[in-house]
Amino acid sequence: MQKVLISGSAGFIGGYVVEELLRRGYSVVGVDNFSKYGRVKKSYDDNPNYRLVEGDCRDVVLMTSLLEDVDHFIAGAAMIGGISYFHTYAYDLLATNERIIAASCDAAIAAHKAGRLKKVTYLSSSMVFESTDSWPSHEGQEREVPPPLSSYGFQKLAVEYFARAAWDQYKLPYTIVRPFNCVGIGESRALGDEEILSGNVKLAMSHVVPDLVQKVLKGQDPLHILGSGEQVRHYTYGGDLAAGIVTAMEHPDALNEDFNLSTAEATTVLQLAEAIWRKAKGPDVPLSVVSDDPFEYDVQRRVPATEKAKRILGFEAATSLDVMLDEVIPWIGNAIEAGTI
């Protein structure tokens, strides 16, 4: 049984990845300091093939010890969130995430040199393409366009430079994956939440889907959206992203390659709002929308090229937005009742 260390295992995407690793028969060690959501209970907590270590991924000694006897390392730990989150924590995201990735690479270089660690799979972000003006964004374009303007996008681009530099100097094998607009269950309100109102409802410091769902379920009418609503996104199911991440980790042809992981289906924010409204309210209640001022770094189009992941990994994100919302809307309804979002 091969062993995988995943940092940020209690996070939003991390939880889906742990489930996928266990499903494929790996022994999994997760490390997380619960800094974003606090302690969260996961369905796999009692799985005999899973061990959770509470610790800070900036601790090089800890990370080196955890990497001593693993075959793969999925480097997912980061301060991360939706648009309100990375505007609120512009400096902290940059400083903390740089320390996390430096410590992770230091530890991985030592572990690979010692002999067992085969590769690091790094979680980057679609935000590395923040400054592009042509679409779809293909692998390699992140080094052809101006660097991201947001500190979050810039830091995620730095993660990719860490990956390549560790290979260039120390021959630490890598794969880079860029998830696009994860949608799923399991995300709570961040502990560091600030009072950011959208109409009469406080924004969840997360992503557009839970923000819109909670506003609709709490009865907001007209519905407030950020910006014009013409922003284009590719909403991708967390379970699909996890399958892509683990496939990239284990696939021999993914060595020293980078992949966009995303659905090929484009959706505007207005289309998303309409879909959520119809599922929650039914076909006969008219939708009215108010546009609030957008955040500074609200990218208008985030459209990935998905051909490389399909060609090399055989990966396609097949879950439709309709199916995602059927899972997410009732889950958020329960979370609202429980006071966690």
C-alpha positions, 0 to 999 in steps of 0.5 A, a space after each residue: 500500500 502506497 502512502 500519501 501525505 496531503 497538507 491542508 487535508 481539512 480544507 475544502 478541496 483537501 477533503 475531497 482529495 482524501 476521500 478519493 485517495 482512500 477510495 483508490 486504496 492509498 494509506 493517507 496522512 493528512 496535516 492541517 492546523 485548522 486555521 480557517 474553519 476550526 476543527 471539522 468532522 470528516 466522514 473518513 476520520 475513523 478510516 484505519 488507512 487515514 491518520 490526521 496530524 494537527 500541525 503547521 505546514 510552515 514547520 520544516 522539522 514537522 514536514 520533514 518527519 512526515 515526509 520520511 516514509 511517504 511515496 507521494 506528497 500533495 502540497 495543498 495547504 494554503 490560506 485560500 478562499 473566494 474573492 472577499 477572502 483574498 481581498 481581506 487578507 491580501 498580505 497574510 495570504 502572500 506571506 503565509 503561503 510563501 512560508 508554507 510552500 518554502 517549508 514544504 519544498 525544503 522538506 520534500 527536497 530532503 525526503 526525496 534525497 533520502 530515497 522514498 518520496 517519488 514526487 510532489 503534486 502542487 495545487 496551484 490555481 486558475 488565478 495564475 491566468 488573472 491578467 490574460 486577455 485571451 481565452 481559453 487559458 492554456 497550460 504555459 500561458 501563465 508565463 506568457 501573460 503579465 503576472 497576476 495583480 492580486 497577491 493571491 494570484 501572484 503567490 499561486 504563480 510563485 508556487 509553480 516557480 517553486 515547483 520548477 526551481 526545486 526540479 531545476 536545482 534538486 531534481 525533485 519531481 513535480 506535477 502542477 494542477 490548477 483547479 477551477 472554481 470548485 463547487 461542493 459541500 463541506 465549506 463553512 464560514 471562515 473563522 476570520 470572517 469580516 462583516 461584508 454585507 451584500 444587500 441585507 445578507 453577510 457574505 460567506 467568505 468563500 465562493 460565489 455558489 454558497 454566497 448566492 445560495 445562502 442569499 436566496 435561501 435567506 429570502 433576499 429579493 431582489 438578489 444582490 450579485 457582485 458586478 454585472 453578472 456577465 463574469 464567466 466561470 467554469 464551476 467544477 465539482 469537488 469530487 471531479 477535481 479530486 479525481 483529477 488531482 489523484 490521477 495527476 499524482 499517480 499518472 506516469 505521463 504527468 511527471 514534470 507537467 502542469 494541468 488545468 483541471 476543470 469542466 469545459 462548461 462555461 456559466 455566467 454569474 447571472 446564469 448561475 443565479 438563475 439556476 439557483 433561484 429556480 431550484 429554490 423558488 420554482 419556475 413561477 417566482 420572477 428573479 430580480 437582480 441588483 448589481 453591487 460594486 465588484 471587488 477590485 480583482 474580480 476577473 471577468 473571464 476565467 476560461 480554461 483549456 481542458 484538452 491537455 488533461 483529457 489527452 494525457 490523463 484521460 480526465 474530464 470533469 463530467 458532473 453538471 452544474 444542475 447535479 452540483 446544485 442539487 447536492 449543494 443547495 440542501 447542504 447549505 440549507 442545513 448549514 444555515 440552520 446549524 449556524 455554520 454559514 
